[in-house]
């Protein structure tokens, strides 16, 4: 009976350890994906603004000068 309990405790410990490692990996993947998505959004926004400036320059719209 004691051997069965010892084996069960070891099995529970391994399951808990595996669960903790799995949760940690999932959280790390989510964090990496979040920051990668933000970086991609920033690159996309920068490209969009660059194209908009190029389009305005092609149309010949003068830049506003600072008022003194």
C-alpha positions as CSV (number, residue, x, y, z in Angstrom):
1,X,0.0,0.0,0.0
2,X,2.8,2.4,0.8
3,X,4.5,1.8,-2.5
4,X,1.3,2.6,-4.4
5,X,1.0,5.9,-2.5
6,X,4.6,6.8,-3.2
7,X,4.1,6.1,-6.9
8,X,1.0,8.1,-6.9
9,X,2.7,11.1,-5.2
10,X,5.6,10.9,-7.7
11,X,3.1,10.7,-10.6
12,X,1.2,13.7,-9.2
13,X,4.4,15.7,-8.8
14,X,5.4,14.9,-12.4
15,X,2.0,15.9,-13.6
16,X,2.1,19.2,-11.7
17,X,5.6,19.9,-12.9
18,X,4.5,19.2,-16.5
19,X,1.5,21.4,-16.1
20,X,3.6,24.3,-14.8
21,X,6.1,24.0,-17.6
22,X,3.2,23.8,-20.2
23,X,1.5,26.9,-18.8
24,X,4.9,28.8,-18.7
25,X,5.6,27.9,-22.4
26,X,2.1,29.0,-23.4
27,X,2.4,32.3,-21.6
28,X,5.8,33.0,-23.1
29,X,4.5,32.2,-26.6
30,X,1.6,34.6,-26.1
31,X,3.9,37.4,-24.9
32,X,6.3,36.9,-27.9
33,X,3.3,36.9,-30.3
34,X,1.9,40.1,-28.7
35,X,5.2,42.0,-29.1
36,X,5.8,40.7,-32.6
37,X,2.3,41.8,-33.6
38,X,2.9,45.3,-32.1
39,X,6.1,45.5,-34.1
40,X,4.4,44.5,-37.3
41,X,1.6,47.0,-36.7
42,X,4.2,49.8,-36.1
43,X,6.0,48.8,-39.4
44,X,2.7,48.8,-41.2
45,X,1.7,52.2,-39.8
46,X,5.1,53.7,-40.8
47,X,4.8,52.4,-44.4
48,X,1.2,53.8,-44.6
49,X,2.4,57.2,-43.5
50,X,5.4,57.1,-45.9
51,X,3.1,56.3,-48.8
52,X,0.7,59.1,-47.7
53,X,3.5,61.6,-47.6
54,X,4.8,60.5,-51.1
55,X,1.2,60.8,-52.5
56,X,0.9,64.4,-51.1
57,X,4.3,65.3,-52.5
58,X,3.3,63.9,-55.9
59,X,0.1,66.0,-55.8
60,X,2.2,69.1,-55.2
61,X,0.5,70.0,-51.9
62,X,2.9,72.4,-50.2
63,X,3.9,71.8,-46.6
64,X,2.6,74.2,-44.1
65,X,5.1,76.7,-42.8
66,X,5.4,77.6,-39.2
67,X,3.5,80.7,-38.2
68,X,5.7,83.3,-36.6
